[in-house]
Amino acid sequence: MAVAALAGCASGGTGGGGSYQRTTTVLSVPNGQSSADVMFDAYGGAAPVAATLAAGRDTVFAALEQAYQAVGVPVGMRDPARWTLGNRDLEISRRLGGTNLSEYFNCGAGVMGADIASTYRLQITITSTLTAQGTGTRLETVAQANARQPGTSNPPVNCASTGRLEHEINRRVGLAVGG
């Protein structure tokens, strides 16, 4: 019978505002003949990427939806009353809008050294919120993800955003509204 035990400890930071955690999973083969420790790097926490734009919230909100579509994120949540737009349940593997997921998220490496963001299935939450700032608008975009190894019941691995997806969305909105 296979047995798995989990233990984790937190340490250090990732430089992107997230926290780092290494999780050890002990795997035993049937009949208890041998076991192996499997290490997973996990990251958590998310810091929003902000931009201040010289346009009103209505204009920015319209451009925001177009920016999401342009990077390959379907809009799954739209709340004009709270000036929030995004997707809280995007499940995807390997690429998002033609870009490798490892460009957007750091999930560590798997047992064989393969990049987890490139080989696991990611569940992504990405949201953007607008607030009035003088005559302009402050746009804050935040992305979080966890990764699950396909075909297993292993626990998810937390991923740290590299900030590139958030910056790209904000950049596209800025170009659409004229900065």
PyMOL commands that set and color helices and strands:
alter all, ss='L'
color gray80, all
select helices_A, chain A and resi 30-32+57-71+101-103+116-119+164-177
alter helices_A, ss='H'
color red, helices_A
select strands_A, chain A and resi 4-13+19-28+35-44+49-53+77-79+84-93+95-96+99-100+105-106+121-133+136-148+157-161
alter strands_A, ss='S'
color yellow, strands_A
deselect
rebuild
show_as cartoon
